[in-house]
Amino acid sequence: MEDTKAVMPGSTRHPATVPGQAPGWIAGRARNDSSLVDNGELAAFAAGLRFQDLPASTVRKIEDLFVDWVGSALAGKGARPVESIRKFTAAMGNPQGPSEVVVDRSRNSPYLAAMANAAASHVAEQDDVHNGSVFHPATVVFPVALAGAQALGASGQQMLAASVVGYEVGIRVGEFLGRSHYKVFHTTGTAGTVAAAATAGHLLGLDAAQMRHAFGSAGTQSAGLWEFLRTAADSKQLHTAHAAGAGWMSAWLAKDGFTGAQRIFDGPQGLAAGMSSDADPARLTDRLGTRWATEETSFKYHASCRHTHPAADALLQVIRQHKLTPADIERVVTHVHQGAIDVLGPVVDPATVHQSKFSMGTVLALVAHHGHAGLGEFDAHFKAEPTVALREKVTMQLDPEVDQAYPQRWIGKVTVHTTDGRVLQGRVDEPKGDPGNTLSREEISAKALRLALYGGAATQGEMERLLPRWWGIAGVERVGALMSA
């Protein structure tokens, strides 16, 4: 991986933690520091965490998540909404900038490169998800971490530490906002803006007080509404692009002394007041430094909305166990949580490939016919007559057990009625990709290769050369271009 010069003024290098000394953010909690009043503890954590503070298991997980994200970003090449955002960033930006747009290997400013990469990595529906917060961290964290590291000449370890900061902050903000928030708001756009600010702020060396200002500026810009699903609009990619860009801007402004709301999360006119009816402020600082929420993040196996995955895996279980064919299926009842109904319910007759990924019936029909709802299956078969015929036989039903477990656990339950009169039950407690049923590094590499070839962003030969370098990102002294052979 090539080196790049540090080109931005005002950047700082994080000192290593002194052996035997508590990390700075922990030491800060012991002082009566006014910057830690109210929600300042989360800001202090984000500012003070160091790579050396991370457990080995967290480092391994963030490496896995990084390689998984690169694959999703490459899969976005050529997608129409991604191309629109990429062309916008190219027209507005700097072709000699320090940061890389991975889908076309162009250069731009970190602000605009982060936007382009965030849009690209959220279109294939293969980017990761944290169950408890219903938040897709990678698509807003890694675009900022990569662009910032390339611009600032940061090391791989610094980039990964900043990424963990983004995951830990974004997940906790998503959990804080609660289930009521997700009914209307796309958490990846809202909590994601704060996650992006935390990532950028860490790379820029913000102190706790500055980080808190960055959170305030990010929170006031957080946005993303689910209404786009009803008309197959392109907003989902705009949500992630905006979150990444607004997060970078919030941190950059805070570095320059720009102030943000100090009670942006739980103030009387803050995020909770405007976006939630069940917010829990305790979730913002839940076991900081002992609970590594990054490790709770799930990979996505099927190329569809994560709400479809539990039922898809449960249906596959029934089909394999009883050796069913699609012709054997009279109807399928999926027993789901309310969040699945809220997000998937509006999609009745999907008009586009992307909208079909939010159709429970389409996903289950593809799984029944092809054994996997992957990118190729959606492109070739989402409107095919056999898919549509089985899609119409799938219904969703609210299940109290599944709903009570959600969002901490995403249980898959289906009842399959067969044409010969049998009633078969399927249940999956951990869908493929969950921490207890995770992907191996070999599976992650194979997935990244498949996604890159799908988008045409790299050849198989290039991927065989590049993948080992991505896996070794922690050993890089200065993060350079990912796609340079």
C-alpha positions as CSV (number, residue, x, y, z in Angstrom):
1,M,0.0,0.0,0.0
2,E,1.6,3.2,-1.1
3,D,2.3,6.1,1.2
4,T,0.9,9.6,0.9
5,K,2.0,12.8,2.3
6,A,0.2,14.5,5.2
7,V,-1.4,17.4,3.5
8,M,-3.7,18.9,6.0
9,P,-2.8,21.6,8.5
10,G,-3.7,21.3,12.1
11,S,-3.5,17.5,12.3
12,T,-2.0,15.9,15.4
13,R,-0.4,12.6,16.2
14,H,-1.9,10.6,19.0
15,P,0.7,9.6,21.7
16,A,0.9,6.0,22.6
17,T,-0.6,4.9,25.9
18,V,2.1,4.6,28.6
19,P,2.3,1.0,29.8
20,G,0.7,0.7,33.2
21,Q,-1.2,4.0,32.8
22,A,-4.9,4.2,32.2
23,P,-5.9,5.5,28.8
24,G,-6.6,9.2,28.7
25,W,-10.3,9.0,28.5
26,I,-10.4,6.8,31.6
27,A,-8.2,9.1,33.6
28,G,-10.4,12.0,32.5
29,R,-13.4,10.4,34.1
30,A,-11.7,10.4,37.5
31,R,-11.3,14.2,37.4
32,N,-14.0,16.8,37.9
33,D,-13.6,17.9,34.3
34,S,-16.4,20.2,33.1
35,S,-16.1,18.8,29.6
36,L,-17.3,15.4,31.0
37,V,-20.6,16.8,32.4
38,D,-23.8,15.3,31.0
39,N,-22.9,13.5,27.7
40,G,-19.2,14.5,27.7
41,E,-18.1,11.0,28.8
42,L,-18.8,9.6,25.3
43,A,-16.8,12.5,23.7
44,A,-13.9,11.9,26.1
45,F,-13.9,8.2,25.1
46,A,-13.9,9.1,21.4
47,A,-11.1,11.5,21.8
48,G,-8.9,9.5,24.0
49,L,-9.1,5.9,22.8
50,R,-5.8,4.5,21.4
51,F,-5.1,1.4,19.3
52,Q,-3.1,0.0,22.2
53,D,-6.3,0.1,24.3
54,L,-8.1,-2.3,22.0
55,P,-8.4,-6.0,22.9
56,A,-7.0,-8.4,20.3
57,S,-10.4,-9.7,19.5
58,T,-11.6,-6.1,18.7
59,V,-8.7,-5.5,16.4
60,R,-9.4,-8.7,14.5
61,K,-13.0,-7.8,14.2
62,I,-12.4,-4.3,12.8
63,E,-9.9,-5.8,10.3
64,D,-12.7,-8.2,9.2
65,L,-15.2,-5.4,9.0
66,F,-12.8,-3.3,7.0
67,V,-12.2,-5.9,4.3
68,D,-15.9,-6.6,4.2
69,W,-16.6,-2.9,3.7
70,V,-14.2,-2.6,0.8
71,G,-16.1,-5.3,-1.1
72,S,-19.4,-3.5,-0.6
73,A,-17.9,-0.2,-1.8
74,L,-16.5,-1.9,-4.9
75,A,-19.9,-3.5,-5.6
76,G,-21.4,0.0,-5.9
77,K,-19.6,0.8,-9.1
78,G,-22.0,1.7,-11.9
79,A,-25.1,1.8,-9.8
80,R,-27.1,4.8,-11.0
81,P,-27.6,6.6,-7.7
82,V,-23.9,6.0,-6.8
83,E,-22.9,7.4,-10.2
84,S,-25.0,10.6,-9.6
85,I,-23.3,11.2,-6.3
86,R,-19.9,10.3,-7.6
87,K,-20.3,12.8,-10.6
88,F,-21.5,15.5,-8.2
89,T,-18.4,15.0,-5.9
90,A,-16.1,15.0,-8.9
91,A,-17.6,18.2,-10.3
92,M,-17.4,19.9,-6.9
93,G,-14.0,18.6,-5.9
94,N,-10.3,18.4,-6.4
95,P,-9.0,15.8,-8.9
96,Q,-5.5,16.1,-7.3
97,G,-6.9,15.6,-3.8
98,P,-5.3,13.3,-1.3
99,S,-8.2,10.8,-0.8
100,E,-9.3,8.0,-3.0
101,V,-12.7,7.2,-4.5
102,V,-12.5,3.4,-4.7
103,V,-15.0,2.7,-7.4
104,D,-13.0,4.6,-10.1
105,R,-9.7,5.1,-8.4
106,S,-9.9,8.9,-8.8
107,R,-8.8,11.4,-6.2
108,N,-10.7,14.1,-4.3
109,S,-10.8,16.0,-1.0
110,P,-11.4,13.8,2.1
111,Y,-14.9,15.4,2.5
112,L,-16.0,14.5,-1.0
113,A,-14.2,11.2,-1.3
114,A,-15.9,10.1,1.9
115,M,-19.3,11.0,0.5
116,A,-18.7,9.1,-2.7
117,N,-17.4,6.0,-0.9
118,A,-20.3,6.1,1.6
119,A,-22.8,6.1,-1.2
120,A,-21.1,3.3,-3.1
121,S,-20.9,1.0,-0.1
122,H,-24.6,1.1,0.8
123,V,-26.3,0.2,-2.5
124,A,-25.5,-3.6,-2.8
125,E,-27.1,-4.2,0.6
126,Q,-24.1,-6.3,1.7
127,D,-22.6,-3.9,4.2
128,D,-22.6,-4.9,7.9
129,V,-25.2,-4.2,10.6
130,H,-25.3,-4.0,14.4
131,N,-28.5,-5.7,15.6
132,G,-29.1,-3.8,18.8
133,S,-28.9,-0.4,17.3
134,V,-30.3,-1.3,13.8
135,F,-27.4,0.6,12.4
136,H,-25.0,-0.1,9.5
137,P,-21.7,1.3,10.8
138,A,-19.2,0.4,8.0
139,T,-20.9,2.5,5.3
140,V,-20.4,5.8,7.3
141,V,-17.3,5.0,9.4
142,F,-14.8,3.5,6.9
143,P,-15.3,6.1,4.1
144,V,-14.3,8.8,6.6
145,A,-11.6,6.7,8.2
146,L,-10.0,5.9,4.9
147,A,-10.3,9.4,3.4
148,G,-9.0,11.0,6.6
149,A,-6.1,8.6,7.0
150,Q,-5.0,9.1,3.4
151,A,-5.2,12.9,3.8
152,L,-3.5,13.1,7.1
153,G,-0.8,10.5,6.5
154,A,-2.1,8.4,9.4
155,S,-1.0,4.8,10.0
156,G,-3.1,1.7,9.6
157,Q,-3.4,1.4,13.4
158,Q,-4.6,5.0,13.7
159,M,-7.2,4.4,11.0
160,L,-8.5,1.3,12.7
161,A,-8.6,2.9,16.1
162,A,-10.6,5.8,14.6
163,S,-12.9,3.2,13.0
164,V,-13.5,1.5,16.3
165,V,-14.3,4.9,17.8
166,G,-16.9,5.4,15.0
167,Y,-18.5,2.0,15.6
168,E,-18.6,2.4,19.4
169,V,-20.1,5.9,19.3
170,G,-22.6,5.2,16.4
171,I,-23.8,2.0,17.9
172,R,-24.5,3.6,21.3
173,V,-26.3,6.6,19.7
174,G,-28.4,4.2,17.7
175,E,-29.3,2.2,20.9
176,F,-30.0,5.5,22.7
177,L,-32.5,6.6,20.1
178,G,-34.5,3.4,20.5
179,R,-37.0,1.5,18.5
180,S,-39.4,4.4,18.0
181,H,-36.7,6.4,16.1
182,Y,-36.3,3.6,13.6
183,K,-40.0,3.6,12.7
184,V,-39.5,6.9,10.8
185,F,-35.8,7.6,10.7
186,H,-33.0,5.7,8.9
187,T,-30.6,5.2,11.8
188,T,-27.6,4.9,9.5
189,G,-28.3,8.4,8.4
190,T,-28.9,9.9,11.8
191,A,-26.7,8.1,14.3
192,G,-24.3,7.6,11.3
193,T,-23.6,11.3,11.2
194,V,-22.4,11.3,14.8
195,A,-20.4,8.1,14.1
196,A,-18.7,9.8,11.2
197,A,-17.9,12.9,13.2
198,A,-16.4,10.7,16.0
199,T,-14.2,8.9,13.4
200,A,-13.0,12.1,11.8
201,G,-12.5,13.8,15.1
202,H,-10.3,11.0,16.4
203,L,-8.1,11.2,13.3
204,L,-7.9,15.0,13.6
205,G,-6.8,14.7,17.2
206,L,-9.7,16.5,18.8
207,D,-9.7,16.7,22.6
208,A,-12.8,15.8,24.6
209,A,-14.3,19.3,24.5
210,Q,-13.8,19.7,20.8
211,M,-15.2,16.2,20.2
212,R,-18.3,17.2,22.1
213,H,-18.7,20.2,19.8
214,A,-18.3,17.9,16.8
215,F,-21.1,15.7,18.2
216,G,-23.3,18.8,18.5
217,S,-22.7,19.9,14.9
218,A,-23.2,16.4,13.6
219,G,-26.4,15.9,15.6
220,T,-28.0,19.0,14.3
221,Q,-27.3,17.8,10.7
222,S,-28.4,14.2,11.2
223,A,-31.1,13.1,8.8
224,G,-32.7,10.2,6.9
225,L,-36.4,9.3,6.5
226,W,-37.8,5.9,5.4
227,E,-40.4,7.5,3.1
228,F,-38.1,6.9,0.1
229,L,-39.0,3.2,0.2
230,R,-42.6,3.8,-1.0
231,T,-41.5,5.2,-4.4
232,A,-38.1,3.4,-4.8
233,A,-36.3,6.8,-4.5
234,D,-32.5,7.0,-4.3
235,S,-32.4,8.6,-0.9
236,K,-30.7,5.7,0.9
237,Q,-27.4,6.4,-0.8
238,L,-27.8,10.1,-0.1
239,H,-28.3,9.3,3.6
240,T,-24.9,7.7,3.9
241,A,-23.1,10.2,1.7
242,H,-24.5,13.1,3.7
243,A,-23.7,11.4,7.0
244,A,-20.1,10.8,6.0
245,G,-19.6,14.3,4.7
246,A,-21.4,16.1,7.5
247,G,-19.4,14.1,10.0
248,W,-16.1,15.1,8.5
249,M,-17.2,18.7,8.3
250,S,-18.4,18.7,11.9
251,A,-15.0,17.4,13.2
252,W,-13.0,19.8,11.0
253,L,-15.1,22.8,12.2
254,A,-14.6,21.7,15.8
255,K,-10.9,21.6,15.3
256,D,-11.1,25.2,14.2
257,G,-13.0,26.2,17.3
258,F,-16.6,26.0,15.9
259,T,-19.0,25.2,18.7
260,G,-21.9,22.8,18.7
261,A,-24.8,22.1,21.1
262,Q,-23.5,20.6,24.4
263,R,-26.7,18.6,25.1
264,I,-27.3,17.4,21.5
265,F,-28.5,14.0,22.6
266,D,-30.7,14.5,25.5
267,G,-31.3,18.2,25.7
268,P,-34.8,19.6,25.8
269,Q,-34.5,20.3,22.0
270,G,-32.0,17.7,21.1
271,L,-32.1,14.5,19.1
272,A,-34.2,12.5,21.6
273,A,-36.8,15.3,21.9
274,G,-37.2,15.5,18.2
275,M,-36.6,11.9,17.0
276,S,-37.6,9.4,19.7
277,S,-40.2,8.6,22.3
278,D,-38.2,5.9,24.0
279,A,-34.7,7.2,24.2
280,D,-32.5,5.9,26.9
281,P,-29.5,8.2,27.8
282,A,-27.8,5.4,29.8
283,R,-27.1,3.6,26.5
284,L,-24.7,6.4,25.4
285,T,-22.1,5.3,27.9
286,D,-23.0,1.7,28.4
287,R,-19.8,0.0,29.6
288,L,-17.4,2.2,27.7
289,G,-14.1,0.5,27.4
290,T,-15.3,-2.9,28.7
291,R,-18.1,-3.7,26.3
292,W,-16.8,-3.6,22.7
293,A,-19.9,-3.2,20.6
294,T,-17.8,-3.4,17.5
295,E,-17.5,-7.1,18.1
296,E,-21.3,-7.5,18.2
297,T,-21.6,-6.3,14.5
298,S,-23.0,-8.8,12.0
299,F,-22.0,-9.4,8.4
300,K,-24.7,-9.6,5.7
301,Y,-24.9,-12.9,3.8
302,H,-27.9,-12.2,1.5
303,A,-27.8,-9.0,-0.6
304,S,-31.0,-7.6,0.9
305,C,-32.4,-5.7,3.8
306,R,-31.2,-7.3,7.0
307,H,-34.8,-7.6,8.2
308,T,-35.4,-10.3,5.5
309,H,-32.4,-12.4,6.5
310,P,-33.7,-14.3,9.6
311,A,-36.8,-15.5,7.7
312,A,-34.7,-16.3,4.6
313,D,-32.4,-18.5,6.6
314,A,-35.4,-20.2,8.4
315,L,-37.0,-20.9,5.0
316,L,-33.8,-22.4,3.7
317,Q,-33.7,-24.6,6.8
318,V,-37.1,-26.0,6.1
319,I,-36.4,-26.5,2.4
320,R,-33.2,-28.4,3.0
321,Q,-34.5,-30.4,5.9
322,H,-37.7,-31.6,4.1
323,K,-36.2,-31.5,0.6
324,L,-38.8,-29.2,-0.8
325,T,-39.0,-27.6,-4.2
326,P,-40.7,-24.2,-4.9
327,A,-43.5,-26.1,-6.4
328,D,-44.1,-27.8,-3.1
329,I,-44.8,-24.5,-1.3
330,E,-48.4,-23.4,-1.0
331,R,-47.7,-20.4,1.2
332,V,-45.2,-19.1,3.7
333,V,-45.9,-17.1,6.9
334,T,-42.9,-15.2,8.3
335,H,-43.1,-14.5,12.0
336,V,-41.4,-11.1,12.4
337,H,-40.7,-8.2,14.7
338,Q,-42.5,-4.8,14.2
339,G,-39.4,-3.2,12.7
340,A,-39.6,-5.6,9.8
341,I,-43.2,-4.7,9.2
342,D,-42.5,-1.0,9.4
343,V,-39.6,-1.1,6.8
344,L,-40.7,-4.0,4.5
345,G,-44.5,-3.5,4.7
346,P,-44.6,-0.5,2.3
347,V,-42.9,-2.5,-0.5
348,V,-45.8,-4.4,-2.1
349,D,-44.9,-4.6,-5.8
350,P,-41.2,-3.8,-6.2
351,A,-40.4,-1.8,-9.3
352,T,-36.6,-1.8,-9.1
353,V,-33.8,-4.2,-8.1
354,H,-33.0,-2.1,-5.1
355,Q,-36.6,-1.9,-4.0
356,S,-37.0,-5.6,-4.4
357,K,-34.3,-6.1,-1.7
358,F,-36.9,-4.6,0.7
359,S,-39.6,-7.1,-0.3
360,M,-39.8,-10.1,2.0
361,G,-41.7,-12.1,-0.6
362,T,-39.1,-11.5,-3.3
363,V,-36.2,-12.4,-1.0
364,L,-37.8,-15.6,0.1
365,A,-38.8,-16.5,-3.5
366,L,-35.2,-16.1,-4.6
367,V,-33.9,-18.2,-1.7
368,A,-36.4,-20.9,-2.5
369,H,-35.5,-21.0,-6.2
370,H,-31.7,-20.4,-6.0
371,G,-30.6,-21.1,-2.4
372,H,-29.2,-17.6,-1.9
373,A,-30.5,-14.1,-2.5
374,G,-27.3,-12.7,-3.9
375,L,-26.6,-9.8,-6.3
376,G,-26.8,-12.0,-9.4
377,E,-30.1,-13.5,-8.3
378,F,-31.7,-10.1,-7.8
379,D,-30.5,-8.8,-11.1
380,A,-31.6,-11.8,-13.2
381,H,-34.7,-12.9,-11.4
382,F,-36.4,-10.3,-9.2
383,K,-39.2,-9.8,-11.9
384,A,-39.2,-13.4,-13.2
385,E,-42.5,-15.1,-13.3
386,P,-41.5,-17.9,-10.8
387,T,-40.2,-15.3,-8.4
388,V,-43.4,-13.2,-8.6
389,A,-45.6,-16.2,-8.2
390,L,-43.9,-17.3,-5.0
391,R,-43.6,-13.7,-3.7
392,E,-47.4,-13.5,-3.6
393,K,-47.5,-16.5,-1.3
394,V,-45.4,-14.9,1.4
395,T,-47.0,-12.9,4.3
396,M,-45.6,-11.2,7.4
397,Q,-47.1,-11.7,10.8
398,L,-46.1,-10.0,14.0
399,D,-44.7,-12.5,16.5
400,P,-44.6,-11.6,20.2
401,E,-41.5,-13.6,21.0
402,V,-39.6,-12.3,18.0
403,D,-40.7,-8.8,18.6
404,Q,-39.7,-8.9,22.3
405,A,-36.2,-10.3,21.4
406,Y,-35.7,-7.5,18.8
407,P,-33.4,-5.6,18.3
408,Q,-30.8,-7.4,20.5
409,R,-31.7,-10.7,18.7
410,W,-33.1,-11.1,15.2
411,I,-34.9,-14.5,15.4
412,G,-36.1,-16.1,12.2
413,K,-39.3,-18.1,12.3
414,V,-41.4,-19.3,9.3
415,T,-44.4,-21.6,8.9
416,V,-44.5,-23.3,5.5
417,H,-47.7,-24.7,4.2
418,T,-47.1,-27.3,1.5
419,T,-49.3,-28.3,-1.5
420,D,-49.7,-31.8,0.0
421,G,-51.1,-30.4,3.3
422,R,-48.1,-30.4,5.6
423,V,-47.4,-27.5,8.0
424,L,-43.7,-27.2,8.6
425,Q,-41.9,-24.9,11.1
426,G,-38.5,-23.3,10.7
427,R,-36.5,-21.4,13.2
428,V,-33.1,-19.7,13.2
429,D,-31.8,-18.0,16.3
430,E,-28.7,-16.5,14.7
431,P,-28.9,-15.8,11.0
432,K,-25.8,-16.4,8.9
433,G,-23.3,-13.5,9.6
434,D,-24.3,-12.9,13.3
435,P,-21.4,-13.0,15.8
436,G,-22.4,-16.5,16.9
437,N,-22.7,-17.7,13.2
438,T,-20.1,-15.4,11.7
439,L,-18.2,-15.4,8.4
440,S,-14.7,-16.7,8.4
441,R,-11.9,-14.7,6.8
442,E,-12.0,-17.0,3.8
443,E,-15.7,-16.3,3.4
444,I,-15.1,-12.6,3.8
445,S,-12.4,-12.6,1.1
446,A,-14.6,-14.7,-1.2
447,K,-17.5,-12.2,-0.6
448,A,-15.2,-9.2,-1.4
449,L,-14.0,-10.9,-4.6
450,R,-17.5,-11.7,-5.7
451,L,-18.7,-8.1,-5.0
452,A,-15.7,-6.5,-6.8
453,L,-16.2,-8.6,-9.9
454,Y,-19.9,-7.9,-9.8
455,G,-19.3,-4.1,-9.9
456,G,-16.4,-4.4,-12.4
457,A,-14.3,-2.3,-10.1
458,A,-11.4,-4.8,-10.1
459,T,-10.3,-8.0,-11.9
460,Q,-9.8,-11.3,-10.2
461,G,-6.0,-10.9,-10.5
462,E,-6.0,-7.5,-8.9
463,M,-8.2,-8.8,-6.1
464,E,-5.8,-11.7,-5.4
465,R,-3.0,-9.1,-5.1
466,L,-4.9,-6.5,-3.1
467,L,-6.7,-8.7,-0.6
468,P,-3.6,-9.7,1.4
469,R,-2.6,-6.0,1.6
470,W,-6.1,-5.0,3.0
471,W,-5.8,-7.8,5.6
472,G,-2.5,-6.3,6.6
473,I,-3.7,-2.7,7.0
474,A,-2.8,-2.6,10.7
475,G,0.9,-2.9,9.8
476,V,0.9,0.1,7.3
477,E,2.9,3.1,8.5
478,R,1.0,5.5,6.2
479,V,-2.3,4.6,4.6
480,G,-2.2,5.0,0.8
481,A,-4.4,4.1,-2.1
482,L,-6.3,0.9,-1.5
483,M,-6.7,0.1,-5.2
484,S,-3.1,0.7,-6.3
485,A,-1.5,-2.5,-7.5
